[in-house]
Amino acid sequence: MTKVMSMTFNKKGDDDYFIRLLSYFRSHFREDIIEMVPFRKSVILLKTTKNAYMLKGYQTLNRLKLQEAFTRTLKKEGFSSTYQFVKLPFNETLHFDGYYYGGIEYIHPHKIPFTFQTQKNRQEGIELLEQFHEVTRSFESRYRTLIPKNKIIEKWKERTNIFVNNLPALRYFIHEQYLTEMLSWANWSLNGMEENQSFFLKEPFVVLHSDVAHHNFLRDKRWKLHLIDFDLISIGPEVLDYLQYANRILPHLDWSVDRLKTHNKFDSLLKQEAFLYALIFPADIFREWNRLIREKSYTDPQKYNQVMELTIGQFLSRKRFIDGIKKTL
């Protein structure tokens, strides 16, 4: 009995594009495709009569090959809590509309998704990052010419400049006093980081994940936690991943230093001046507003409300957190 082909859209508006993409895949695969689920334009779940594949598109063939090599090295060196690229049932490189597609083994997700809302989950994420760093420390020298060095101060200066250039648009959404306060946090933070810049250059280096958001931790159906999506990997000291991790989990800790200290790794890091200066930088606010303005997605109520909650809803908690750190320093 022939199975009926189905296609599920998580996002509307690109139906024609995905129909053309499906037609392209069907003309190249040597297995019958029975379902296609686009998660993003370049991330597709494809189910055939024999297998399930995550297809991920990269804008250059070199980027695809780098990801294949990196995940292969991770597995070979002993980090098993992630995916690997697999051989797809066709003879040529998949290239469609500017993307080179590679096939990633499909990890069946648990029905309860991973979040940063619980102490147990947050600690488990830290421990997985520690394992990742331990493994990448052993081979990062092989990748120094292939992936960029993480220059956090330069990156955050650029992010601040973009935010400043966006001020005319931002004033439509955010009162001037909030903008002034946030820019003062950024400048104070960057000045302190520059005074302690050796801390952010201290070896030994690791391969940093550089995007430790909750959605890049995937729990499988057997409850094992995996680290995924290595598109932003860079070279630098492991503290830079923990800095980003702290920034991601602090909203779930009501911006409390004491609650952050309860997580392994951070008790010692919070004694470092450079780390404290860096914690003050409003990296998340600047990142999200710069993206919102660039993509003009402030017309999307869900995205707009999420960024406003981050900016204004958490403002007083974040200000108390920053004032406390300033007293410490």
Secondary structure, DSSP 8 states (H G I E B T S, - for coil): -----EE--SSSS-HHHHHHHHHHHHHH-SS-EEEEEEEETTEEEEEESS-EEEEEEESSHHHHHHHHHHHHHHHHTT--SS--EE--SSSS-EEETTEEEEEEE---B-SS---SSSHHHHHHHHHHHHHHHHHHHTTGGGGTTTS-B--HHHHHHHHHHHHHHTHHHHTTTS-HHHHHHHHHHHHHHHHHHHHTGGGGG-SS-EEE-----GGGEEEBTTS-EEE---TT-EEE-THHHHHHHHHHHGGGGTT-HHHHHTSTTHHHHTT-HHHHHHHHS-HHHHHHHHHHHHHTGGGSHHHHHHHHIIIIITHHHHHHHHHHHHHH-
